[in-house]
């Protein structure tokens, strides 16, 4: 059927050339429908031409044979002439078919398809033209019927039509045509109005969606810039704060070492507080600095997750032994990722799983991975203290902690780092938990 597709494309490119449809609205579909009518009408009338011509000559109506041939030639011109405009093509088709209907009526009367043609024409015209022109097709049918009524009444012609019909029977038959034409135009118009409304609404929605998409894109850009500014600020602030902090620490050290004898017990305890506070501040500032640096020197590599975790467990050996933690690692995949950052992520999760254990219960930690919708989901499961529902989002915000440092040491930076690292990979992180039973920290990494 290659030739059919080619023929289809040729007719379409001829008829629809020079017509621009911004959106595929009703006028586009009317024009497309017209093309389709031509595509089917041309071969069908070619096939019908030979028997039509033979029958016309046999019945002694050579004019009908000539007109049949002319219609096919006209259809060929409408389909293949590249210079005709689309409205002219449509007008030519309609005129051609009206003439055919009239000739068929005159020469064949009720035995021919003349009345059927007039009805079909009303449908064609309603399909390919706007309603204002479609209404004219009803008027045209009325006019043709009235003219034939005169012809029949005054016996102006001697044809099968005038022989078969009396004025009364013609009025009875032709009024049906007019009535059906009106019903068709009205119903199709209703359908088209509905379609037009739907298309317009859809195009409006599309425009709105596009606009909202653009606004969203702008907001994302703005947020990215703000994020970068914030990171830059955090980096500079934590970097610059280190220097005065170092001075404070060394003066506290000096005071402790050199002036200890001259100080009373209260002053010494104040100095101890000062020393602890500056150590904590150093830890916070270092954490913040590390946080702001995450991803700065990232390098994408094929990462063997199994190997990363084995290395990590070796590094955490002392902590694991001391807490009597039992750690199980499932089969983990190799994926393109940022190795240094990922190691940090696992280190934070495993350290937390050990740290937030229940009193008197040795930590049991399970690290697993499973494939899900183009992602790998990694999970670190523990049997620790768990997290209440209302804190499960909050803990990923930097410096957010749920316990005093006297109970559990820490800076509140670890999970914020994990979130940043997961997002750096295009993934996300979340926690599921049952208070006093344990938690599962999950994060995703896209497969590609
Ligand atoms: P840090 O460990 O320094 O406190 P994180 O950002 O790593 O900071 O964790 C934030 C808070 O989330 C912790 O203070 C703790 O309350 C809670 N948390 C983290 N991991 C766990 C865990 N495995 N079990 C229970 N709570 C946890």
Boltz pocket constraint, residues with backbone or C-beta under 6 A from the ligand:
constraints:
  - pocket:
      binder: B
      contacts: [[A, 348], [A, 349], [A, 352], [A, 353], [A, 356], [A, 382], [A, 384], [A, 385], [A, 386], [A, 387], [A, 395], [A, 397], [A, 400], [A, 401], [A, 402], [A, 403], [A, 408], [A, 409], [A, 410], [A, 411], [A, 412], [A, 413], [A, 414], [A, 415], [A, 416], [A, 439]]
      max_distance: 6.0
